[in-house]
């Protein structure tokens, strides 16, 4: 007797991955919907505008006060007694409203003169800037 050979096929051994793909896509959608995305802000490197300045781009007026190494004062190049500087600046402010007072002080000048000028302008609420000129020491 002869035995018949049957051909064995692997059709019954295949794994059906369709339900697994459905679950993966459902989980993916769930995680995307429930995720919280961070709103990360970058650094701002733009220069801020001057809040009190004019938008026309005109330079602000400046009144120059200079104290030399002998502690002698001058306003806009005109020699003045250090006690009269405040009055001279007040007269110039009539022509230059809103001007900043730029006090240039030599390193060798007397410290009392610097403090006197700065205090007088602070009492008037005048915008001032102090710069040191000359060689220190």
NORJOBEL-V77858 format. One record per residue. N is the residue number from 0. PHI is phi in whole degrees, 0 to 359 (* if undefined). PSI is psi in whole degrees, -180 to 180 (999 if undefined). D_CENTER is the distance of its C-alpha to the mean C-alpha in Angstrom with 1 decimal. Layout:
# NORJOBEL-V77858
((N | PHI | PSI | D_CENTER) (N | PHI | PSI | D_CENTER))
This chain:
# NORJOBEL-V77858
((0 | * | 144 | 100.2) (1 | 257 | 138 | 97.2) (2 | 267 | 137 | 93.9) (3 | 268 | 137 | 91.5) (4 | 265 | 131 | 88.1) (5 | 260 | 143 | 85.4) (6 | 277 | 129 | 82.2) (7 | 261 | 127 | 79.3) (8 | 247 | 155 | 76.1) (9 | 264 | 24 | 72.7) (10 | 294 | -34 | 72.0) (11 | 279 | -14 | 72.1) (12 | 268 | -2 | 69.7) (13 | 288 | 141 | 66.6) (14 | 263 | 131 | 63.6) (15 | 272 | 114 | 62.1) (16 | 262 | 2 | 58.3) (17 | 299 | -45 | 57.7) (18 | 296 | -34 | 57.2) (19 | 293 | -41 | 54.8) (20 | 295 | -38 | 52.6) (21 | 299 | -43 | 52.7) (22 | 295 | -41 | 51.4) (23 | 297 | -44 | 48.7) (24 | 292 | -37 | 47.4) (25 | 295 | -42 | 47.6) (26 | 294 | -40 | 45.6) (27 | 298 | -45 | 43.0) (28 | 297 | -41 | 42.7) (29 | 300 | -46 | 42.5) (30 | 291 | -34 | 39.6) (31 | 291 | -42 | 37.6) (32 | 290 | -39 | 38.2) (33 | 270 | -5 | 37.4) (34 | 288 | 146 | 34.3) (35 | 256 | 123 | 30.9) (36 | 263 | 134 | 28.2) (37 | 280 | 139 | 24.7) (38 | 264 | 93 | 21.9) (39 | 272 | 126 | 19.3) (40 | 261 | 140 | 15.9) (41 | 274 | 171 | 14.0) (42 | 281 | 140 | 10.5) (43 | 262 | 113 | 8.4) (44 | 258 | 12 | 7.5) (45 | 282 | 146 | 7.8) (46 | 283 | 133 | 6.3) (47 | 288 | 150 | 6.4) (48 | 283 | 154 | 9.8) (49 | 289 | 120 | 11.1) (50 | 293 | -34 | 12.7) (51 | 262 | 0 | 15.8) (52 | 275 | 169 | 16.4) (53 | 276 | 148 | 19.0) (54 | 274 | 0 | 18.5) (55 | 282 | -15 | 21.3) (56 | 88 | 4 | 19.2) (57 | 290 | 141 | 21.5) (58 | 291 | 147 | 20.4) (59 | 286 | 145 | 20.4) (60 | 290 | 145 | 23.5) (61 | 229 | 138 | 23.6) (62 | 251 | 122 | 26.6) (63 | 266 | 129 | 27.2) (64 | 239 | 131 | 29.0) (65 | 236 | 133 | 30.3) (66 | 243 | 117 | 32.0) (67 | 273 | -175 | 34.2) (68 | 293 | -21 | 35.8) (69 | 268 | 11 | 38.7) (70 | 63 | 33 | 36.4) (71 | 264 | 139 | 37.5) (72 | 256 | 154 | 35.1) (73 | 212 | 144 | 34.6) (74 | 242 | 120 | 32.8) (75 | 53 | 37 | 32.1) (76 | 86 | -4 | 34.6) (77 | 261 | 121 | 37.3) (78 | 298 | 136 | 38.6) (79 | 220 | 156 | 38.5) (80 | 292 | 144 | 39.5) (81 | 298 | -26 | 36.5) (82 | 284 | -17 | 37.8) (83 | 261 | -1 | 37.8) (84 | 298 | -41 | 34.2) (85 | 299 | -41 | 33.1) (86 | 292 | -41 | 35.9) (87 | 295 | -40 | 35.2) (88 | 293 | -38 | 31.5) (89 | 298 | -39 | 32.6) (90 | 294 | -37 | 34.9) (91 | 288 | -29 | 32.3) (92 | 294 | -22 | 30.0) (93 | 294 | -34 | 32.8) (94 | 272 | -23 | 32.3) (95 | 233 | 73 | 28.5) (96 | 295 | 139 | 27.3) (97 | 78 | 13 | 23.7) (98 | 287 | 153 | 23.5) (99 | 263 | 139 | 21.5) (100 | 268 | 119 | 23.8) (101 | 259 | 108 | 23.0) (102 | 263 | 113 | 25.2) (103 | 260 | 121 | 26.1) (104 | 242 | 131 | 28.1) (105 | 285 | 145 | 30.4) (106 | 300 | -31 | 30.3) (107 | 275 | -2 | 34.1) (108 | 287 | 166 | 34.0) (109 | 287 | 134 | 35.0) (110 | 294 | -29 | 32.3) (111 | 298 | -36 | 34.1) (112 | 293 | -41 | 33.3) (113 | 299 | -48 | 29.6) (114 | 295 | -41 | 29.7) (115 | 301 | -49 | 32.0) (116 | 296 | -47 | 29.9) (117 | 297 | -42 | 26.6) (118 | 296 | -40 | 28.6) (119 | 295 | -39 | 30.3) (120 | 285 | -31 | 27.1) (121 | 293 | -37 | 25.5) (122 | 297 | -32 | 28.8) (123 | 273 | -1 | 28.4) (124 | 58 | 39 | 24.7) (125 | 269 | 134 | 24.0) (126 | 292 | 126 | 20.6) (127 | 228 | 157 | 21.1) (128 | 220 | 132 | 19.6) (129 | 251 | 130 | 21.7) (130 | 236 | 143 | 22.1) (131 | 257 | 131 | 24.8) (132 | 236 | 168 | 27.1) (133 | 85 | -175 | 30.2) (134 | 264 | 133 | 31.1) (135 | 290 | 151 | 30.6) (136 | 99 | 999 | 33.9))
